[in-house]
Amino acid sequence: MPKKSQRSVDEDLKRFSDLPAEAHVRAPVVQALFAVSRTTMWRAIGDYIPEPKRFGGGKSLAFNVGELRKALKA
């Protein structure tokens, strides 16, 4: 049985197309969408992966779904 966090990523990926453009997802979902490692994801931010937004006083990061969709189409 997959770990809870892996199940959450799988669930987010399944419903990604149903999420509104204003929604945000965490880094593991972005890694799965672009099929890259964590290190590669952080290196590619600003290149072909859009910048994440800061939430909670800058303590957590999340990526905008609308921006990710545009990047995936490019």
Order of alpha helices (4+ residues) and beta strands (2+ residues): alpha-beta-alpha-alpha-beta-beta-alpha
